[in-house]
Amino acid sequence: MLLVGLKGGAVGFVEQTASIDELKKAIVALAEGSTWCDTKAFQKIMSFLPVLPYSKQLKLTGREEEVLSHVSQGQSNKEIAAHLGLSPQSVKVYVSNLLRKSGVSNRSGLAHYAVARTLARTQPSHQGELITTSNLKRFVRG
């Protein structure tokens, strides 16, 4: 069901067992233009994505690295712009460049790339290792 939702353009996932507070947080985030995915749903989604090879290290500018970090945290262009002192249009250009350079087609793909890239930097000798859910918890909001 999660994959069908992603293919259909879903930008938020909440488990049926989520609390009212969690549901409220998700609704507010989506209303503000962000994405939302609770930990369990995110772990399920990530299990379906292919592992990116650690050898695919792109040369990114410092600003692209900053934008990628914020995108991987699920922040909207407006939020990223506010954090980095940029215009939302500038952030849009950076995100487009990141999409082009990484070869992924959407922000979820960028988040996945950022996770794999971060793990590659902390564990460069473990090429081809699967990304574990325990390593992903810091990238999930909520």
DSSP file with accessible surface (Angstrom, degrees, kcal/mol):
  #  RESIDUE AA STRUCTURE BP1 BP2  ACC     N-H-->O    O-->H-N    N-H-->O    O-->H-N    TCO  KAPPA ALPHA  PHI   PSI    X-CA   Y-CA   Z-CA
    1    1 A M     >        0   0  205      0, 0.0     4,-2.3     0, 0.0     5,-0.1   0.000 360.0 360.0 360.0 -36.1    0.0    0.0    0.0
    2    2 A L  H  >  +     0   0   33      2,-0.2     4,-2.5     1,-0.2     5,-0.2   0.920 360.0  48.6 -63.0 -43.1    2.9    2.4    0.7
    3    3 A L  H  > S+     0   0   66      2,-0.2     4,-2.7     1,-0.2     5,-0.2   0.900 110.3  51.0 -65.5 -39.4    4.4    1.9   -2.7
    4    4 A V  H  > S+     0   0  110      1,-0.2     4,-1.9     2,-0.2    -1,-0.2   0.930 110.5  50.6 -61.8 -42.2    1.0    2.5   -4.4
    5    5 A G  H  <>S+     0   0   21     -4,-2.3     5,-3.0     2,-0.2     4,-0.3   0.921 110.4  48.5 -61.6 -44.2    0.7    5.7   -2.3
    6    6 A L  H ><5S+     0   0   51     -4,-2.5     3,-1.5     1,-0.2    -2,-0.2   0.929 111.2  49.6 -62.3 -44.8    4.1    6.9   -3.4
    7    7 A K  H 3<5S+     0   0  190     -4,-2.7    -1,-0.2     1,-0.3    -2,-0.2   0.836 108.7  54.5 -63.1 -30.4    3.4    6.2   -7.0
    8    8 A G  T 3<5S-     0   0   72     -4,-1.9    -1,-0.3    -5,-0.2    -2,-0.2   0.467 126.7 -99.7 -82.4  -2.2    0.2    8.1   -6.6
    9    9 A G  T < 5 +     0   0   52     -3,-1.5    -3,-0.2    -4,-0.3    -2,-0.1   0.633  59.1 169.6  97.3  15.1    2.0   11.1   -5.3
   10   10 A A      < -     0   0   39     -5,-3.0    -1,-0.2    -6,-0.2     3,-0.1  -0.313  16.1-175.3 -60.8 140.8    1.5   10.7   -1.5
   11   11 A V        +     0   0   87      1,-0.2    25,-2.1    23,-0.1     2,-0.3   0.277  64.8  45.7-119.1   6.2    3.6   13.1    0.6
   12   12 A G  E     -a   36   0A  25     23,-0.2     2,-0.4     2,-0.0    25,-0.2  -0.990  54.2-173.9-153.2 142.6    2.7   11.8    4.0
   13   13 A F  E     +a   37   0A  30     23,-2.1    25,-1.4    -2,-0.3     2,-0.4  -0.999   5.1 176.7-136.7 133.6    2.3    8.5    5.8
   14   14 A V        -     0   0   50     -2,-0.4     2,-0.0    23,-0.2    -2,-0.0  -1.000  31.7-117.9-135.0 133.5    1.0    7.9    9.3
   15   15 A E    >   -     0   0   41     -2,-0.4     3,-2.0     1,-0.1    24,-0.0  -0.359  24.7-119.6 -65.4 149.9    0.5    4.4   10.9
   16   16 A Q  T 3  S+     0   0  196      1,-0.3    -1,-0.1    -2,-0.0     0, 0.0   0.795 114.3  57.4 -60.7 -26.2   -3.0    3.5   11.8
   17   17 A T  T 3  S+     0   0  110      2,-0.0    -1,-0.3     0, 0.0    -2,-0.1   0.381  79.9 129.0 -87.5   5.9   -1.9    3.2   15.4
   18   18 A A    <   -     0   0   31     -3,-2.0    -4,-0.0     1,-0.1     2,-0.0  -0.252  61.2-113.5 -63.3 148.6   -0.6    6.8   15.5
   19   19 A S     >  -     0   0   66      1,-0.1     4,-2.4     4,-0.0     5,-0.2  -0.275  26.1-107.2 -74.8 166.6   -1.7    8.9   18.4
   20   20 A I  H  > S+     0   0  114      1,-0.2     4,-2.6     2,-0.2     5,-0.2   0.906 122.3  53.1 -60.9 -41.5   -3.9   12.0   18.0
   21   21 A D  H  > S+     0   0  105      2,-0.2     4,-2.3     1,-0.2    -1,-0.2   0.905 108.7  49.0 -61.1 -42.3   -0.9   14.2   18.6
   22   22 A E  H  > S+     0   0   36      2,-0.2     4,-2.2     1,-0.2    -1,-0.2   0.914 111.1  50.0 -63.8 -42.1    1.2   12.4   16.0
   23   23 A L  H  X S+     0   0   79     -4,-2.4     4,-2.4     1,-0.2    -2,-0.2   0.915 109.7  51.2 -63.2 -41.4   -1.7   12.8   13.5
   24   24 A K  H  X S+     0   0  123     -4,-2.6     4,-2.6     1,-0.2     5,-0.2   0.924 108.9  51.1 -61.8 -44.0   -2.0   16.5   14.3
   25   25 A K  H  X S+     0   0  117     -4,-2.3     4,-2.5     1,-0.2    -1,-0.2   0.909 110.7  49.3 -59.3 -42.9    1.8   17.0   13.7
   26   26 A A  H  X S+     0   0    3     -4,-2.2     4,-2.5     2,-0.2     5,-0.2   0.926 110.6  49.4 -63.8 -44.0    1.5   15.2   10.3
   27   27 A I  H  X S+     0   0  101     -4,-2.4     4,-2.6     1,-0.2    -2,-0.2   0.928 112.2  47.9 -62.6 -44.2   -1.5   17.4    9.3
   28   28 A V  H  X S+     0   0   78     -4,-2.6     4,-1.7     2,-0.2     6,-0.2   0.932 111.3  50.8 -63.1 -45.2    0.3   20.6   10.2
   29   29 A A  H  <>S+     0   0    3     -4,-2.5     5,-2.6    -5,-0.2    -2,-0.2   0.934 113.1  45.1 -59.1 -45.5    3.5   19.5    8.4
   30   30 A L  H ><5S+     0   0   68     -4,-2.5     3,-1.6     1,-0.2    -1,-0.2   0.904 109.7  54.7 -67.7 -37.9    1.5   18.7    5.2
   31   31 A A  H 3<5S+     0   0   88     -4,-2.6    -1,-0.2     1,-0.3    -2,-0.2   0.825 106.5  53.1 -64.3 -28.8   -0.5   21.9    5.4
   32   32 A E  T 3<5S-     0   0  119     -4,-1.7    -1,-0.3    -5,-0.2    -2,-0.2   0.398 125.5-102.3 -86.9   2.6    2.8   23.8    5.6
   33   33 A G  T < 5S+     0   0   55     -3,-1.6    -3,-0.2     1,-0.3    44,-0.2   0.545  82.9 122.2  91.4   6.9    4.1   22.1    2.4
   34   34 A S      < -     0   0    5     -5,-2.6     2,-0.3    -6,-0.2    -1,-0.3  -0.289  60.0-114.7 -88.9-179.7    6.4   19.6    4.1
   35   35 A T        -     0   0   58     39,-1.1     2,-0.4    -2,-0.1   -23,-0.2  -0.741  24.4-156.1-108.8 164.8    6.3   15.9    3.9
   36   36 A W  E     +a   12   0A  16    -25,-2.1   -23,-2.1    -2,-0.3     2,-0.3  -0.992  19.9 160.3-145.7 135.0    5.6   13.5    6.8
   37   37 A C  E     -a   13   0A  25     -2,-0.4   104,-0.2   104,-0.3   -23,-0.2  -0.881  29.2-137.7-153.5 118.3    6.5    9.9    7.4
   38   38 A D     >  -     0   0   14    -25,-1.4     4,-2.7    -2,-0.3     5,-0.2  -0.270  35.2 -99.7 -73.1 167.3    6.5    8.2   10.8
   39   39 A T  H  > S+     0   0   49      1,-0.2     4,-2.5     2,-0.2     5,-0.2   0.905 118.7  48.3 -57.6 -47.4    9.3    5.9   11.7
   40   40 A K  H  > S+     0   0  118      1,-0.2     4,-1.9     2,-0.2    -1,-0.2   0.927 114.8  44.9 -62.2 -46.0    7.6    2.6   10.9
   41   41 A A  H  > S+     0   0    1      2,-0.2     4,-2.7     1,-0.2    -1,-0.2   0.911 112.4  52.4 -64.8 -41.1    6.3    3.7    7.6
   42   42 A F  H  X S+     0   0   29     -4,-2.7     4,-2.8     1,-0.2     5,-0.2   0.923 108.5  50.6 -61.3 -43.3    9.7    5.2    6.6
   43   43 A Q  H  X S+     0   0   46     -4,-2.5     4,-1.5    -5,-0.2    -1,-0.2   0.910 111.0  49.0 -61.7 -40.3   11.5    2.0    7.5
   44   44 A K  H  X S+     0   0   99     -4,-1.9     4,-0.6    -5,-0.2    -2,-0.2   0.927 112.5  47.6 -64.8 -44.9    9.0    0.0    5.3
   45   45 A I  H >X S+     0   0   14     -4,-2.7     3,-1.6     1,-0.2     4,-0.6   0.935 109.7  52.7 -61.6 -46.5    9.4    2.4    2.4
   46   46 A M  H >< S+     0   0   18     -4,-2.8     3,-0.9     1,-0.3    -1,-0.2   0.834  98.9  64.8 -62.4 -28.6   13.2    2.3    2.6
   47   47 A S  H 3< S+     0   0   88     -4,-1.5    -1,-0.3     1,-0.2    -2,-0.2   0.748 102.0  50.1 -67.7 -19.7   13.2   -1.5    2.5
   48   48 A F  H << S+     0   0  125     -3,-1.6    -1,-0.2    -4,-0.6    -2,-0.2   0.610  92.7  91.2 -91.7 -14.1   11.8   -1.3   -1.0
   49   49 A L  S << S-     0   0   57     -3,-0.9     2,-0.1    -4,-0.6     3,-0.0  -0.584  84.4-108.2 -83.8 145.7   14.4    1.1   -2.3
   50   50 A P        -     0   0   96      0, 0.0     2,-0.4     0, 0.0    -1,-0.1  -0.375  34.4-107.9 -70.5 148.5   17.6   -0.1   -3.9
   51   51 A V        -     0   0   51     -4,-0.1    79,-0.1    77,-0.1    62,-0.1  -0.627  33.1-131.4 -74.3 128.3   20.8    0.3   -2.0
   52   52 A L        -     0   0   30     -2,-0.4    76,-0.2    60,-0.1     2,-0.1  -0.652  26.5-107.7 -80.1 138.6   22.9    3.0   -3.6
   53   53 A P    >   -     0   0   73      0, 0.0     3,-1.5     0, 0.0    -1,-0.1  -0.403  17.4-135.8 -67.4 138.4   26.5    1.9   -4.2
   54   54 A Y  T 3  S+     0   0   14      1,-0.3    73,-0.1    -2,-0.1    -2,-0.0   0.743 100.5  69.3 -65.5 -21.6   28.9    3.7   -1.9
   55   55 A S  T 3  S+     0   0   91      1,-0.2     2,-2.0     2,-0.0    -1,-0.3   0.681  75.3  89.0 -72.9 -14.3   31.2    4.3   -4.8
   56   56 A K    <   +     0   0   85     -3,-1.5     2,-0.7     2,-0.0    -1,-0.2  -0.501  55.7 159.2 -85.7  73.5   28.8    6.8   -6.3
   57   57 A Q        -     0   0   78     -2,-2.0     2,-0.2    63,-0.0    -3,-0.0  -0.874  25.9-153.6-100.0 115.3   30.1    9.9   -4.5
   58   58 A L        -     0   0   38     -2,-0.7     2,-0.9     1,-0.0    44,-0.0  -0.541  19.6-117.1 -84.8 153.3   29.2   13.1   -6.3
   59   59 A K        +     0   0  196     -2,-0.2     2,-0.4    42,-0.1    -1,-0.0  -0.818  43.6 178.7 -90.3 108.7   31.1   16.2   -6.0
   60   60 A L        -     0   0   25     -2,-0.9     2,-0.0     1,-0.0    38,-0.0  -0.862  27.9-117.1-111.3 148.3   28.7   18.7   -4.4
   61   61 A T     >  -     0   0   70     -2,-0.4     4,-2.4     1,-0.1     5,-0.2  -0.315  35.1-104.6 -71.6 165.4   29.4   22.3   -3.4
   62   62 A G  H  > S+     0   0   54      1,-0.2     4,-2.0     2,-0.2     5,-0.1   0.906 123.8  49.3 -58.4 -41.3   29.2   23.2    0.2
   63   63 A R  H  > S+     0   0   76      2,-0.2     4,-2.7     1,-0.2    -1,-0.2   0.904 108.7  52.4 -67.9 -39.2   25.8   24.8   -0.3
   64   64 A E  H  > S+     0   0    8      1,-0.2     4,-2.9     2,-0.2    -1,-0.2   0.906 108.0  52.5 -62.4 -38.7   24.5   21.7   -2.1
   65   65 A E  H  X S+     0   0   52     -4,-2.4     4,-2.2     2,-0.2    -1,-0.2   0.917 110.5  47.8 -60.6 -43.6   25.6   19.6    0.9
   66   66 A E  H  X S+     0   0   85     -4,-2.0     4,-2.0     2,-0.2    -2,-0.2   0.935 113.3  46.6 -63.3 -46.2   23.7   21.9    3.2
   67   67 A V  H  X S+     0   0    0     -4,-2.7     4,-2.8     1,-0.2     5,-0.2   0.929 111.0  52.6 -63.2 -43.3   20.6   21.8    1.0
   68   68 A L  H  X S+     0   0    4     -4,-2.9     4,-2.6     1,-0.2    -1,-0.2   0.913 107.0  53.2 -59.5 -41.3   20.8   18.0    0.7
   69   69 A S  H  X S+     0   0   52     -4,-2.2     4,-0.7     1,-0.2    -1,-0.2   0.929 111.8  44.5 -60.0 -43.9   21.0   17.7    4.5
   70   70 A H  H ><>S+     0   0   30     -4,-2.0     5,-1.9     1,-0.2     3,-0.6   0.887 111.6  52.5 -70.0 -39.1   17.8   19.8    4.9
   71   71 A V  H ><5S+     0   0    5     -4,-2.8     3,-2.2     1,-0.2    -2,-0.2   0.921 105.2  56.0 -61.1 -41.2   16.0   17.9    2.2
   72   72 A S  H 3<5S+     0   0    9     -4,-2.6    -1,-0.2     1,-0.3    -2,-0.2   0.714 102.1  57.4 -67.5 -16.2   16.9   14.6    3.9
   73   73 A Q  T <<5S-     0   0   71     -4,-0.7    -1,-0.3    -3,-0.6    -2,-0.2   0.363 121.2-108.9 -92.1   3.3   15.2   15.9    7.0
   74   74 A G  T < 5 +     0   0   18     -3,-2.2   -39,-1.1     1,-0.2    -3,-0.2   0.660  63.9 156.1  82.7  17.3   12.0   16.4    5.1
   75   75 A Q      < -     0   0   18     -5,-1.9    -1,-0.2   -41,-0.1     2,-0.1  -0.486  39.3-123.5 -80.2 147.5   12.1   20.2    5.1
   76   76 A S     >  -     0   0   15     -2,-0.2     4,-2.7     1,-0.1     5,-0.2  -0.326  29.9-102.5 -78.6 167.7   10.2   22.2    2.4
   77   77 A N  H  > S+     0   0   41      1,-0.2     4,-2.8     2,-0.2     5,-0.2   0.894 124.0  53.0 -58.3 -39.7   12.0   24.7    0.1
   78   78 A K  H  > S+     0   0  155      2,-0.2     4,-2.2     1,-0.2    -1,-0.2   0.914 110.2  46.8 -62.8 -43.8   10.6   27.6    2.3
   79   79 A E  H  > S+     0   0   48      2,-0.2     4,-2.2     1,-0.2    -2,-0.2   0.921 113.4  48.2 -64.7 -42.8   12.0   26.0    5.5
   80   80 A I  H  X S+     0   0    0     -4,-2.7     4,-2.4     1,-0.2     6,-0.2   0.926 110.2  52.3 -63.3 -43.8   15.4   25.4    3.9
   81   81 A A  H  X>S+     0   0    5     -4,-2.8     5,-2.0    -5,-0.2     4,-1.3   0.920 109.8  48.9 -58.4 -44.1   15.4   29.0    2.6
   82   82 A A  H  <5S+     0   0   84     -4,-2.2     3,-0.2     1,-0.2    -1,-0.2   0.911 113.0  47.1 -63.8 -41.4   14.7   30.3    6.0
   83   83 A H  H  <5S+     0   0  119     -4,-2.2    -1,-0.2     1,-0.2    -2,-0.2   0.859 121.2  35.9 -68.1 -36.1   17.5   28.2    7.6
   84   84 A L  H  <5S-     0   0   26     -4,-2.4    -1,-0.2    -5,-0.2    -2,-0.2   0.436 107.2-116.2-101.8  -0.8   20.1   29.0    5.0
   85   85 A G  T  <5S+     0   0   69     -4,-1.3     2,-0.3    -3,-0.2    -3,-0.2   0.871  72.9 126.1  69.5  36.2   19.2   32.7    4.3
   86   86 A L      < -     0   0   38     -5,-2.0    -1,-0.2    -6,-0.2    -2,-0.1  -0.757  65.4-100.9-117.0 168.2   18.3   32.0    0.7
   87   87 A S     >  -     0   0   55     -2,-0.3     4,-2.1     1,-0.1     3,-0.3  -0.583  32.6-117.4 -83.2 152.9   15.2   32.7   -1.4
   88   88 A P  H  > S+     0   0   65      0, 0.0     4,-2.3     0, 0.0     5,-0.1   0.863 117.2  57.1 -58.0 -32.2   12.9   29.7   -2.0
   89   89 A Q  H  > S+     0   0  116      2,-0.2     4,-1.9     1,-0.2     5,-0.1   0.898 104.8  50.3 -65.9 -39.7   13.7   30.1   -5.7
   90   90 A S  H  > S+     0   0   49     -3,-0.3     4,-2.4     2,-0.2    -1,-0.2   0.919 110.0  50.3 -63.6 -41.6   17.4   29.6   -5.0
   91   91 A V  H  X S+     0   0    0     -4,-2.1     4,-3.0     1,-0.2     5,-0.2   0.918 106.8  55.2 -62.0 -40.9   16.6   26.5   -3.0
   92   92 A K  H  X S+     0   0  112     -4,-2.3     4,-2.5     1,-0.2    -1,-0.2   0.907 108.0  49.0 -58.8 -40.7   14.5   25.2   -5.9
   93   93 A V  H  X S+     0   0   70     -4,-1.9     4,-2.5     2,-0.2    -1,-0.2   0.932 111.5  49.0 -65.0 -44.8   17.6   25.6   -8.2
   94   94 A Y  H  X S+     0   0   64     -4,-2.4     4,-2.5     2,-0.2    -2,-0.2   0.925 111.7  49.0 -61.2 -43.0   19.8   23.8   -5.7
   95   95 A V  H  X S+     0   0    7     -4,-3.0     4,-2.7     1,-0.2    -2,-0.2   0.928 110.5  51.0 -63.5 -42.1   17.3   20.9   -5.3
   96   96 A S  H  X S+     0   0   62     -4,-2.5     4,-2.4    -5,-0.2    -1,-0.2   0.915 110.5  49.1 -60.7 -42.8   17.0   20.7   -9.1
   97   97 A N  H  X S+     0   0   46     -4,-2.5     4,-2.9     2,-0.2    -1,-0.2   0.901 110.9  50.2 -62.9 -40.8   20.8   20.5   -9.4
   98   98 A L  H  X S+     0   0    4     -4,-2.5     4,-2.5     2,-0.2     6,-0.3   0.903 110.0  50.1 -64.6 -40.8   20.9   17.8   -6.7
   99   99 A L  H  X>S+     0   0   40     -4,-2.7     4,-1.5     2,-0.2     5,-0.7   0.936 114.0  45.4 -61.7 -45.0   18.2   15.8   -8.5
  100  100 A R  H  <5S+     0   0  161     -4,-2.4    -2,-0.2    -5,-0.2    -1,-0.2   0.948 115.6  45.6 -64.2 -48.9   20.2   16.0  -11.8
  101  101 A K  H  <5S+     0   0   63     -4,-2.9    -1,-0.2     1,-0.2    -2,-0.2   0.878 117.5  42.7 -64.9 -39.6   23.5   15.2  -10.2
  102  102 A S  H  <5S-     0   0    3     -4,-2.5    -1,-0.2    -5,-0.2    -2,-0.2   0.686 101.2-131.2 -82.4 -20.8   22.3   12.2   -8.2
  103  103 A G  T  <5 +     0   0   65     -4,-1.5     2,-0.2     1,-0.3    -3,-0.2   0.619  62.6 129.5  80.4  11.4   20.1   10.8  -10.9
  104  104 A V      < -     0   0   34     -5,-0.7    -1,-0.3    -6,-0.3    -2,-0.1  -0.603  54.6-141.0 -96.2 164.1   17.1   10.4   -8.7
  105  105 A S  S    S+     0   0  110     -2,-0.2     2,-0.3    -3,-0.1    -1,-0.1   0.532  70.9  20.0-106.0  -6.4   13.6   11.8   -9.7
  106  106 A N  S  > S-     0   0   79     -7,-0.1     4,-1.7     1,-0.1     3,-0.2  -0.944  82.1 -92.8-154.8 175.1   12.2   13.2   -6.4
  107  107 A R  H  > S+     0   0   73     -2,-0.3     4,-2.5     1,-0.2     5,-0.2   0.831 120.3  57.8 -64.6 -33.3   12.9   14.4   -2.9
  108  108 A S  H  > S+     0   0   71      1,-0.2     4,-2.4     2,-0.2    -1,-0.2   0.916 106.1  50.1 -62.5 -41.2   12.4   11.0   -1.4
  109  109 A G  H  > S+     0   0   14      1,-0.2     4,-2.6     2,-0.2    -2,-0.2   0.878 109.1  51.8 -63.2 -38.1   15.1    9.7   -3.7
  110  110 A L  H  X S+     0   0    1     -4,-1.7     4,-2.8     2,-0.2    -2,-0.2   0.903 108.4  51.0 -64.0 -41.5   17.4   12.6   -2.5
  111  111 A A  H  X S+     0   0   14     -4,-2.5     4,-2.2     2,-0.2    -2,-0.2   0.928 111.2  48.2 -61.8 -42.9   16.7   11.6    1.1
  112  112 A H  H  X S+     0   0   12     -4,-2.4     4,-2.4     1,-0.2     5,-0.2   0.928 111.9  49.6 -62.3 -44.0   17.6    8.0    0.3
  113  113 A Y  H  X S+     0   0    8     -4,-2.6     4,-3.0     1,-0.2    -2,-0.2   0.922 109.3  52.3 -60.8 -43.1   20.8    9.2   -1.5
  114  114 A A  H  X S+     0   0    4     -4,-2.8     4,-2.6     2,-0.2    -1,-0.2   0.901 109.4  49.5 -61.6 -40.7   21.7   11.4    1.5
  115  115 A V  H  X S+     0   0    1     -4,-2.2     4,-2.6     2,-0.2     5,-0.2   0.958 113.9  44.6 -63.1 -48.4   21.3    8.5    3.9
  116  116 A A  H  X S+     0   0    4     -4,-2.4     4,-2.3     1,-0.2    -2,-0.2   0.912 113.7  50.9 -63.4 -39.9   23.5    6.2    1.8
  117  117 A R  H  X S+     0   0    9     -4,-3.0     4,-1.7    -5,-0.2    -1,-0.2   0.915 111.2  47.7 -64.4 -43.5   26.0    9.0    1.3
  118  118 A T  H  X S+     0   0   43     -4,-2.6     4,-1.5     1,-0.2    -2,-0.2   0.924 112.7  48.2 -64.8 -43.8   26.2    9.7    5.0
  119  119 A L  H  X S+     0   0    1     -4,-2.6     4,-2.0     1,-0.2    -1,-0.2   0.876 107.7  56.7 -64.5 -35.1   26.6    6.0    5.8
  120  120 A A  H  < S+     0   0    7     -4,-2.3    -1,-0.2    -5,-0.2    -2,-0.2   0.884 106.8  49.3 -63.3 -37.4   29.3    5.8    3.1
  121  121 A R  H  < S+     0   0  137     -4,-1.7    -1,-0.2     1,-0.2    -2,-0.2   0.816 116.3  41.2 -72.7 -30.6   31.3    8.5    4.8
  122  122 A T  H  < S+     0   0   87     -4,-1.5    -2,-0.2     1,-0.2    -1,-0.2   0.692 130.2  26.8 -90.2 -18.9   31.1    6.9    8.2
  123  123 A Q    ><  +     0   0   47     -4,-2.0     3,-1.6    -5,-0.2    -1,-0.2  -0.432  67.8 156.5-138.7  60.9   31.6    3.3    7.0
  124  124 A P  T 3  S+     0   0   86      0, 0.0     3,-0.3     0, 0.0    -1,-0.1   0.746  71.0  60.1 -66.0 -19.6   33.7    3.5    3.8
  125  125 A S  T 3  S+     0   0   99      1,-0.2     2,-0.5    -3,-0.1    -5,-0.1   0.535  88.8  74.8 -86.1  -3.5   35.0    0.0    4.0
  126  126 A H    X   +     0   0   88     -3,-1.6     3,-1.8    -6,-0.1    -1,-0.2  -0.375  67.4 177.9-105.6  56.6   31.6   -1.7    4.0
  127  127 A Q  T 3   +     0   0  143     -2,-0.5     3,-0.1    -3,-0.3    -2,-0.0  -0.322  67.8  16.2 -62.6 138.4   30.8   -1.4    0.3
  128  128 A G  T 3  S+     0   0   58      1,-0.3    -1,-0.3   -76,-0.2     2,-0.1   0.437  87.7 148.4  81.6   0.2   27.5   -2.9   -0.7
  129  129 A E    <   -     0   0   64     -3,-1.8    -1,-0.3     1,-0.1     2,-0.1  -0.420  51.6-110.5 -69.3 142.2   26.2   -3.1    2.9
  130  130 A L        -     0   0  121     -2,-0.1     2,-0.5    -3,-0.1    -1,-0.1  -0.418  28.2-113.0 -71.5 145.1   22.5   -2.8    3.4
  131  131 A I        -     0   0   28    -85,-0.1     2,-0.2    -2,-0.1    -1,-0.1  -0.676  36.4-145.9 -76.3 126.7   21.2    0.3    5.0
  132  132 A T    >>  -     0   0   57     -2,-0.5     3,-0.8     1,-0.1     4,-0.6  -0.647  17.6-123.0 -97.5 154.7   19.7   -0.7    8.4
  133  133 A T  H >> S+     0   0   68     -2,-0.2     3,-0.9     1,-0.2     4,-0.9   0.835 110.0  63.2 -64.9 -28.9   16.7    0.8   10.0
  134  134 A S  H 34 S+     0   0   78      1,-0.3     3,-0.3     2,-0.2     4,-0.3   0.850 102.8  49.8 -65.8 -30.3   18.7    1.6   13.1
  135  135 A N  H <4 S+     0   0   40     -3,-0.8     3,-0.3     1,-0.2    -1,-0.3   0.645 106.8  56.9 -79.1 -15.2   20.9    3.9   11.1
  136  136 A L  H X< S+     0   0    3     -3,-0.9     3,-2.4    -4,-0.6     4,-0.4   0.659  77.3  90.7 -91.5 -14.6   18.0    5.7    9.6
  137  137 A K  G >< S+     0   0  124     -4,-0.9     3,-1.3    -3,-0.3    -1,-0.2   0.833  82.4  57.2 -57.0 -33.6   16.3    6.9   12.8
  138  138 A R  G 3  S+     0   0  152     -3,-0.3    -1,-0.3    -4,-0.3    -2,-0.1   0.673 103.9  54.7 -73.7 -12.1   18.1   10.2   12.9
  139  139 A F  G <  S+     0   0   28     -3,-2.4     2,-0.5    -4,-0.1    -1,-0.3   0.453  90.9  88.2 -96.7  -1.6   16.8   11.1    9.4
  140  140 A V    <   -     0   0   21     -3,-1.3     2,-0.3    -4,-0.4  -101,-0.1  -0.856  69.7-142.0-102.7 126.9   13.1   10.6   10.3
  141  141 A R              0   0   76     -2,-0.5  -104,-0.3  -104,-0.2    -2,-0.1  -0.657 360.0 360.0 -80.7 144.3   11.1   13.5   11.7
  142  142 A G              0   0   68     -2,-0.3    -1,-0.2  -104,-0.1  -104,-0.1   0.099 360.0 360.0 103.1 360.0    8.7   12.6   14.3
